[in-house]
Amino acid sequence: MLFSERDIDVLRLLCWCQYILPEYLSGIVERYETDMLIELGLIKQHEKSGALILTGNGKACVRRLFHDAPNITLPYDPPLIERRLRISKLTLTAYRAGFQVFTSSPEDLISSPSFFLTSLTRGKGFNPWGSTRIAAMARMGDLLCAIHYVCAGIGKIALTNELAAFSNQTAQIRKTRRALVFSGETYGEVLSELENVSTEPNAKMIYYGDAYRCVRLPIHLLSCDDTGAMQLQLMAVPEYRQRLTRAALQGDYEPPPGNAAAWDAVYRGMPFVLAVDMDLRRIDAALELADMAGCPKIAIAALPGQVDALLSTRYRESGRARVFDLTNQVLEEVPGYSPTLYRPGKTQYLTQKGAVIDAAFIQAGRTAGGHR
């Protein structure tokens, strides 16, 4: 039996994420393919969580193939497992967006698009992240983001420590713009938690809602699903706002006035905002500028999943905006972008030396006592 690119990527994803629920892999592999890896003794299903994890043989196989594979201890405490499952969904969103997720240090974010899990360097010994909540970092063009997973009851953060850790760990990556990403199960769940604010906003520990209101960096919401993956894809396109705006408006495009930075264009007399990056504060700023300019409405364009999940209720139903879906036809006209999520091929996996991986390779690892 020869291993495919999908087989190897599933093993790598489990090595990097540790715990992944089978349904999270539905857009990557078929169930029979993971069953085959179970039969080969490379992965197994964790009894209590139902998640897939690597076996000792599976981990040894990955480390034989990839010398930069992380060697971190598998947690068994239920809260830590739950955190790993959340982070795995975030990682798979970036993976489906075509990001390089198999990184080993923040220095790997020098290229775009790329993604780094902070859990890889939170092990024993020196922990450069301390008790911060940064789950991952991502590079999208000239944009460098610290990503937090925000869910109900997530608690408070020390914002100063979060920003300092982000700055310190990415100081070597220059000529980039910095931003925060608040990710979660859905856009609505993230926004719901952002409504939670402290009674003492000047305290050291504050809620995410307080951070959302006071931090000066741009903040993007992200849902950990296919819509979120398409959002990341588009944000990795150079000058994505300008390119998408022109593709969407075509001959109706008019440049925004110089004093309206929150507008991307003027569309048939209305201020136009591209909202695919889900920077809601920018949309709100565009509305304020529209009020000052005497414009009763603005136009907003975003992915259909974003419109349905949040933007329609928040802006269209209030009567303040016309909200449009970005169709595949529009997306196909954006230079440097293809509206297709990444899925590894079923072709044979080849090592850097051009060799295939088969059952004999796995058996050799077992005979040799695993990775050396």
N, C-alpha and C positions, 0 to 999 in steps of 0.2 A: 504494500500500500504506500502511495506517495502522498505527502502532505501538500495541501494547497496554501495559497496566500491567506485565505480566510482562516484556515486551521491555525497557522502560525500567529496571525494577528489576534485571534481569540486567546491564545496562550499568553501573548505579550500583554494584552489588555488586563488579563487576570493577574499577571505579575505586577503591573503598575497599580491597579486599582484594589487588588486583594479580594474584594467581594463584589459580584455582579449578579443581579437577579436575571434568570433566563429570559424574561420578557424584554429586558433592556437590550438584548442582542438580536431582537427580531428583525431589525433593519439591516443586520450585518450577515447573519448566517441563518440557515434553516435548523430546526430543532434536531433533525437526524444527524446533523454535523456535530453538534455538541454532544449528542448521545454517543457518537463514535469515539470522541475524545474521552468520554467517561469509560467506555468499554476498554479503551487502551490504557486506562489507569493514569491518565495525565491530568484530568480534572475530576472533581466530585461535587456532590451537592451537600452543602452544610445543613445538618439536620434541623437546627432551631430556626435559622433565618430563611432557609430555602434557597439561598444564594449559591452560585457556583464559585468554587475556589480551586486553586491549584493543589495537586498532590505533591508530595516530595519529588516524585519522578518528573512531574510536569515542570516544577520549578528548576530542577536540574537540567532539563532539556532546554529551557529558555536561557539559562545562564551559560550553557555550552554554546548556544548560537549567538548570544548577544552579551558581550562582556561588560556592557554598561547597564545591564539589567539590575534593578534595585534588589538589595538583599535585606528586606525589612521583616520584622516579626509580625506574624498574623495575629491581630487582636481577637480576643474572644469575649470581652466585656460587651453586653448588649448595646449600651449607648455608643461605644466606639464602632461597633458593626453598623449601626444605623447611620453614623456619620460617613463611614466608608461607602455605604450604599448610595447616599446622596451624592458624594463626590464622584462615584462611578458614573452616575447619570450625567453629571456635568461633563466628565471626561469624554463620554460617548457622544455627547452633543458636539464637542469640539472635534472629535474623531470623524463624525459624519460630515462636518463642515470641511474636511480635508486638511485639518491642522496636523502638524507634526506633534503628536502627544507623547511619543516615546523619548522624552528628554530626561536628563539626569541632574541638571543644575540650572539656575537662572541665567547663566551665561549662554545657554542654548537658545535664548530668546533673541539672539542677535539677528536671526532670520525670521521671515514672515511667510506664511502664518504658522505660529508655533504656540505651544501650550506647556506649562510646567506645573506639576503638582507639588505643593509645599510639603506634603506628608513625606515625600522622599527624603527630605533633609531634617525631619523632626524626630529622628530616631534617638538612640542612646548617645550619650556624650553631648557635645556642644550643639545647642539648638538655636540657630540664628533668628528664629521666628518668635521665640518666647511663647507667650500665651495668646498671641494674636489670632484672629479669626480668618485670615487670608487663606482661602482654600486652594487657589491656583492663580497663576498669572498667564496672560496671553499677549502675544505680539500680533498686531494686525496692521500691516503697512507701517506708518510712522506713529501708530497709536500703541501704547503700552498700558495694559490694564491689570489692576489687582481685582481678583474675582472673589466675592463672598457668596456663600450659600445662605439665603435668608428664608426662614420658614417660621411658622407660628411658634411662639415661645422660645425663640432663639436666644433671648436675653440681651444683655448690655455689652458694649464694647468700650475699650479705652481708645478713642479715636486718635489721639496723639500718638500712641504706640503703633497703631495700625499704619498710619501715614509714614511714621519714621521707619518701620520695618520695610515697607514698600520702597521707600527712597533708598535706604541703605543697601538692600539686596539687588537693586537694579542700577546702582550708581555708575557701573561700567558701561551701561547701554545709553549712549548719547544720541542727541538729535531726534528725540521722540517726544510726542505729546503724552501726558499722563491722564488717566481716567480711572474710575471705579466701575465695576459691574456688579450689580446685585442680582444674583441668579436664584432660581427656585423652581419648584414643580411647575408652576404656571405664573404668568404675569400677574394675575389677580391675587394669588397667594402672596407674592412678594409685595405688591402694593398694599395689601391689607396689613401686613406687619409694619410697613412704613408709616401707617397711621398711628402707631403706638409711640407716644412721646413721654419724656420724663417730666416730673413735677419740678425737678431741679436741673434745668438744661445746662447749667454751668458746672455740674459735677464732673468728676473724672470719668466715671462710667455712665454712658448714655445709651439710649436705645438706637436702633438703626433709623428710626423715624427722625430722631434729633440729628443724626449724622447726615441724613438725606437733606435736611433743611439748612445745615450750617457749613458743610464742606464746600470749598470753592471749586474743586475738580468736577468735570462733567461726570454724571452718573447715568449709566445705561441699565435698564432692566433686561433680563434675559430669562426666557423659559427653557427648561431643559427638555426639549423635544425637537421634532423636525423643523418647526417654525423657528426655534432658537438657532438651530444649525444653519438655516438659510440666512438668518440675521448675521451670524458670525461670518459666513461666506462673503456677504455683501460688504460688511465692515472691513474686510481684508482687501477689498478692491481699492487701489489708489484713487483718491479724490472721489469716493463713492457718492457723496452727496451731489456734487456737480454732475457726475455722469448719469446717475439715476434720474435726477431732476430733468435734465435735457432729454433723456430717453422717454420719460413719462409725458412731458409737455409738448415735445416736438415743436411745431410752428407757433404754439401759444406761449412759448417761453419768453419772458421778459426778465432782465436782470433786476435784482432787488436794489432798492436805494442804498447808498453807502452807509447810512446811519441805522440800518436794520439788519444787524448781524444774525439775528435769530430767524430771518426769512431766507429761503433758498432761491426764491423767484417771486415774480408777480404773475398770476394766472387769471386772465380775463378780469383784471381789475382787483383781484383778491390776493392778499399775501399767501404765498405757498410755502409749506414746510414739509420736507421729506422726513418721515418719522421712523424709517426702517431700523434705525439704531436705538429706538425706544428711549430717547433722552426726553422724558416728559417735562422736565424743568425748562428745556429749550422751547417746547411747544407752548408752555404757559407764558414764557417770556415773549413769544411771538404774538400771543393773544393780547398781552399788555401793550405791545407796540401798535397793534392793530387798533386798539381802543384809542390810543393817543393820536393815531392818524385818521380817526373817524371811519374806520372800516368795520362794518357790523359782523363780518364773517371772515374766516380764513379757510384755505384749502389744505388738507392733510392727505398725504399718500403713504401707504405702508403695505406690508405683506398681508394677504387675506387673513391668516391666522392671528396676526396682531390686531387687525381691525375687529374681528369677531370676539377676541378674548378680552379686549380692553378699550381700544380707541373709540369704537362706536358708542359705547355706553358713556364714556368719559367726555367726549367732545361732540359727537353728532347729535345725541339725544338732548344735549343741553341747548342745542340750537346755535352754538357758537362757531361751528365748522362744518364744511362739507368734507367727508372722509371717503377717499378712493382706494380701491385695491390696486396693487401693482400686479398686473397679469404676467404670465410667462412670456407673452409676446413682447412686453416692455423689457422684461429682464434679459431676454435673449439679445436685445439690442445694446446692452451695456458692454462696452469693450472690456475684455479680460474677465468676463464672468459667464458661467454656464449654470443655469438653474437646476442642477442635478446634485443630489447629495452623494457623498462618497460611499462606495461599498466595495470591499476587496474582491478581487476576482477568484474564480475557482481554478485558475491555472496553477500549474505546479510551482511551488515555492523554490526559488533558487538562492543559494547562499552567495556571498560576495565572490566566491571562487567558482561559481557556476554549478555547484553540486546540488542534487536534489536531496530532500529529507524523506526517509522512509522508515518503516518499522525497524529495520536493522540498525538504523542510527539510534533509535530510542532504546533498543535492546542493548546496544553497546554501552549506552550511558548507565543502564542498570547494572550491567556486568562490572563496569569500572567503578561502581559505587557512587554514581552521580557526578556532579561537577567538581573539577579539581582546579 
